[in-house]
Amino acid sequence: MQQPFDNGPVIPILTFDSVDRAVPTVAALLEGGLRAVEVTLRTPVALAAIEAIATAYPGLEIGASLVLRPADVTAARRAGATFLVSPGLTPSLAAAGVASGLAFVPGAATASEVMAARELGFPSLRFYPAQEAGGVAMLRAFADVFAGIEFCPAGGLALETAASYLALPNVPAVAGSWIASRAAIAAGDWKGITERARVAATLKSVA
């Protein structure tokens, strides 16, 4: 199964307050060279935004993030999401994620959480909230202990910090909202989003 990390080292996290902003935002990101997106299930229009993006760009990797319950898995899949991201993991969420047939990236921020996720068969994890959970130093320590586990950090990242994460051997990709912030999307700052996406697309991972 393809992982969202296979589509480049930077995945923009998008929060929509209006469905009509979804397709123009993704168009700006694609113009800048990014090939996967995450839509947070943070607003009432999130699922409709995923559906609009999936309709406009069939074949695009579209993640539903902030997946918290099995019902979120079902709803995101029906809307057209191609991968799922959660800030944590529970047994019921793990079962629903596996049953969905979609790539599922659960969250883990401590050694015990990484071990639990690995035991359930998840080799790719969201490290969240990255900065508050120990940042680069924590993931560097994890690399020495958890061979074969890869992380996609998110939470508090910016262009200036993304490169330091991508220099780690266990970080194939990072995710963040700095490329297309909620405010930039609401303002229709397509040019700015494209410019930031173009810079982000030049970042490289050593993983």
C-alpha positions in Angstrom: 0.0 0.0 0.0 1.3 3.4 -1.0 2.1 5.7 1.9 1.4 9.5 1.7 5.1 10.0 2.4 5.8 8.6 -1.0 4.5 11.8 -2.5 7.2 14.1 -1.3 8.7 15.4 2.0 6.2 18.1 2.8 2.4 17.6 3.3 0.4 20.8 3.9 -2.3 20.6 6.6 -5.4 22.5 5.5 -8.3 23.8 7.6 -11.4 25.0 5.7 -14.1 27.3 6.9 -15.8 27.4 3.5 -16.0 24.6 0.9 -15.5 27.0 -2.0 -11.9 27.6 -0.8 -11.0 23.9 -1.1 -10.3 23.5 -4.8 -8.5 26.8 -5.3 -6.3 26.1 -2.4 -5.2 22.7 -3.8 -4.7 24.2 -7.2 -2.3 26.7 -5.7 -0.4 24.0 -3.8 -0.2 21.8 -7.0 1.1 24.8 -8.9 3.8 25.1 -6.3 4.8 21.4 -6.7 3.3 19.7 -3.7 1.5 16.4 -4.4 -0.4 15.4 -1.3 -2.6 17.3 1.2 -4.3 16.8 4.6 -7.6 18.2 5.5 -8.3 18.5 9.2 -11.7 17.3 10.4 -11.8 20.4 12.5 -14.7 22.3 10.9 -18.2 21.4 9.8 -17.3 21.7 6.1 -14.2 19.4 6.3 -15.8 16.3 4.7 -17.4 18.4 2.0 -14.1 20.0 1.2 -12.5 16.5 0.9 -15.2 15.5 -1.5 -14.8 18.6 -3.6 -11.0 18.1 -3.8 -11.4 14.4 -4.7 -13.9 15.2 -7.4 -11.7 18.0 -8.9 -8.4 16.0 -8.6 -9.0 12.3 -8.9 -5.8 10.4 -8.1 -4.5 13.1 -5.7 -3.4 11.8 -2.3 -5.9 13.4 0.1 -5.6 12.8 3.8 -8.2 13.3 6.5 -6.4 14.3 9.7 -7.6 14.7 13.2 -9.4 11.3 12.8 -10.5 10.6 16.4 -13.2 7.9 16.2 -14.2 5.0 14.0 -17.1 7.0 12.7 -14.5 9.6 11.4 -12.8 6.8 9.4 -16.0 5.8 7.7 -17.0 9.4 6.9 -13.6 10.3 5.6 -13.4 7.3 3.3 -16.9 8.0 1.9 -15.8 11.6 1.2 -12.9 10.5 -0.8 -9.9 10.6 1.5 -7.1 8.3 0.4 -5.2 8.2 3.7 -6.0 8.8 7.4 -4.0 10.6 10.1 -4.8 10.6 13.9 -3.1 12.4 16.7 -3.2 9.2 18.8 -4.4 5.6 18.7 -7.0 3.5 20.4 -7.9 -0.2 19.8 -11.2 0.7 18.1 -9.6 3.3 16.0 -6.8 1.0 14.9 -9.3 -1.7 13.9 -11.4 0.8 11.9 -8.3 2.2 10.2 -7.1 -1.2 9.1 -10.6 -2.3 8.0 -10.9 0.9 5.9 -8.2 -0.4 3.5 -6.7 3.1 3.5 -3.2 4.0 4.6 -3.5 5.0 8.3 -0.9 7.0 10.1 -1.7 7.1 13.8 -0.1 9.5 16.3 2.6 8.6 18.9 4.6 11.0 21.0 6.1 8.7 23.7 8.1 5.5 23.6 5.2 3.6 25.0 2.9 4.9 22.4 5.4 4.0 19.6 5.7 0.5 21.0 1.9 0.1 21.2 1.5 1.3 17.6 4.3 -1.0 16.4 2.7 -4.0 18.1 -0.6 -3.2 16.2 1.3 -3.3 12.9 1.8 0.4 12.2 5.3 1.3 10.9 4.5 4.9 9.9 3.5 7.3 12.7 2.5 10.9 13.2 4.7 12.5 15.8 2.4 15.1 17.4 2.6 17.7 18.8 6.2 17.7 17.5 7.7 20.7 19.1 6.0 20.2 22.5 6.8 16.5 22.5 10.6 16.9 22.3 11.1 17.9 18.7 14.2 16.9 16.7 16.0 15.6 19.8 13.3 13.2 20.7 13.0 11.8 17.1 16.8 11.5 17.0 16.6 9.4 20.1 13.8 7.3 18.7 15.9 6.5 15.6 18.4 4.6 17.8 15.7 2.6 19.5 12.9 2.0 17.0 14.5 0.6 13.9 12.1 0.4 11.0 9.6 3.0 12.4 9.3 6.2 10.4 7.7 9.4 11.6 5.9 12.4 10.1 6.1 15.2 12.6 3.5 17.9 12.8 2.6 20.6 15.3 4.4 23.9 15.6 6.5 23.4 12.5 7.6 26.1 10.1 9.9 26.3 7.1 12.8 27.1 9.3 12.3 23.9 11.4 11.1 21.5 8.7 14.6 21.0 7.3 16.0 20.0 10.6 13.4 17.2 11.0 14.0 16.0 7.4 17.7 15.6 8.1 16.8 12.7 10.5 17.0 9.2 9.1 13.6 8.3 10.5 11.6 11.3 9.1 10.6 10.8 5.4 8.1 13.7 5.5 6.8 16.6 7.7 3.4 18.1 7.8 2.3 21.6 8.7 -0.1 24.5 8.2 2.5 27.2 7.5 2.2 26.7 3.7 -1.5 27.3 3.6 -2.6 28.7 6.9 -6.3 29.0 7.8 -6.0 32.8 7.5 -4.3 32.6 4.1 -7.0 30.3 2.8 -9.8 32.5 4.1 -8.1 35.5 2.5 -7.7 33.7 -0.9 -3.9 34.3 -0.9 -3.3 31.9 -3.7 -0.1 33.5 -4.9 1.4 33.4 -1.4 0.3 29.7 -1.0 1.9 28.8 -4.3 5.2 30.6 -3.4 5.4 28.9 0.0 4.6 25.5 -1.6 7.3 26.1 -4.2 9.9 26.6 -1.4 8.6 23.7 0.6 8.9 21.4 -2.5 12.6 22.0 -2.6 13.1 20.5 0.8 14.7 17.0 0.8 14.5 14.1 3.3 17.5 11.9 4.0 15.2 9.0 5.0 
